[in-house]
Amino acid sequence: MAGNFFSGLPAQPEVAERFETLLSKPGLRIERIVSTGQASPPGFWYDQPDAEWVLLLKGSAGIRFAAETAVKTLLPGDWLHIAPRQRHRVEWTDSKEATVWLAVHFADPPHDEP
């Protein structure tokens, strides 16, 4: 399977974000997420059982973690590792151009203490 990560991007804002699974294996899912001004609904927090590594490739976004008061602004090239059950939300995404994310969701087994 092959493709171009930037093909088919919307020219206009859309009602909902696009989540496209590019690869899925046990314990691993790789997605392309395309946002056009969307944000998490008021009061909503992601609380995922798996870890997520996300890279912002185009556009911009603001992410907030429940344990922090400041919003992290992400620009192209910025990445984050989100630990399992680390509550977070998307405060905003660019409404003037598509924001394109590469998201890698993976099982993060607990590590034994030495």
C-alpha positions in Angstrom: 0.0 0.0 0.0 1.3 3.5 -0.8 0.0 7.0 -1.1 0.7 10.7 -0.7 0.2 12.1 2.8 -0.9 15.5 1.4 -3.3 14.4 -1.3 -7.0 15.2 -1.1 -6.7 18.0 1.5 -9.8 20.1 1.7 -9.7 23.6 0.2 -12.5 24.8 2.5 -13.3 24.3 6.1 -15.3 21.1 6.8 -17.9 20.3 9.4 -15.8 17.5 11.0 -12.2 16.5 11.3 -11.1 13.6 9.0 -9.5 10.6 10.7 -7.9 8.2 8.2 -6.3 5.0 9.3 -3.2 4.4 7.2 -2.0 1.3 8.9 -3.4 -0.9 11.7 -1.8 -3.9 13.4 -2.3 -5.4 16.8 -1.1 -2.7 19.3 -0.4 -0.1 16.6 -2.5 2.3 14.5 -1.2 5.1 12.3 -3.6 7.8 11.3 -3.7 11.0 9.2 -5.9 13.6 10.9 -7.0 16.6 8.9 -8.5 19.5 10.9 -10.0 22.7 9.4 -10.8 24.8 12.4 -12.2 22.1 14.7 -11.6 21.9 18.5 -12.7 19.5 21.2 -16.2 20.2 22.4 -16.4 22.3 25.6 -15.7 20.2 28.7 -14.5 17.2 26.6 -11.1 15.5 27.3 -9.5 12.7 25.4 -8.5 9.9 27.9 -7.1 7.1 25.7 -6.0 3.7 27.0 -3.0 3.7 24.5 -0.1 6.0 24.1 -0.1 8.5 21.2 2.8 10.2 19.3 1.6 13.0 17.2 3.5 15.1 14.6 2.0 18.3 13.2 3.0 18.6 9.5 0.9 21.5 8.2 -1.2 24.3 9.8 -1.2 25.0 13.5 -3.1 23.9 16.6 -3.4 24.4 20.4 -3.3 21.4 22.7 -4.0 21.5 26.4 -3.3 18.8 29.0 -5.6 18.6 32.0 -2.6 18.8 34.4 -1.4 22.1 32.9 -3.0 25.5 32.6 -1.1 26.7 29.5 -2.1 25.7 25.9 0.8 24.3 23.8 0.9 25.9 20.4 2.0 23.4 17.7 3.5 24.5 14.4 4.8 22.3 11.5 7.5 20.0 12.8 6.4 20.0 16.4 5.6 16.6 18.0 4.2 15.4 21.3 4.2 12.1 23.1 0.9 11.6 25.0 1.1 8.9 27.6 -1.8 6.5 28.2 -4.6 8.1 30.2 -3.0 11.6 29.9 -6.1 13.7 29.6 -5.8 16.3 26.8 -7.9 18.3 24.4 -7.6 20.3 21.2 -8.2 23.9 22.0 -8.1 25.1 18.4 -6.9 24.3 14.9 -6.1 26.7 12.1 -9.3 27.8 10.3 -7.4 29.4 7.3 -5.6 26.2 6.1 -5.8 22.5 6.7 -4.0 21.3 9.8 -2.4 17.9 9.0 -1.3 15.5 11.7 0.5 12.2 11.7 -0.8 10.2 14.7 0.8 7.0 15.9 -1.3 5.1 18.6 0.4 2.3 20.3 0.2 0.0 23.2 2.6 1.2 25.9 3.1 -1.7 28.3 4.0 -0.9 31.9 7.7 -1.0 32.6 9.0 -3.0 35.5 10.9 -1.0 38.1 14.5 -2.1 38.6 
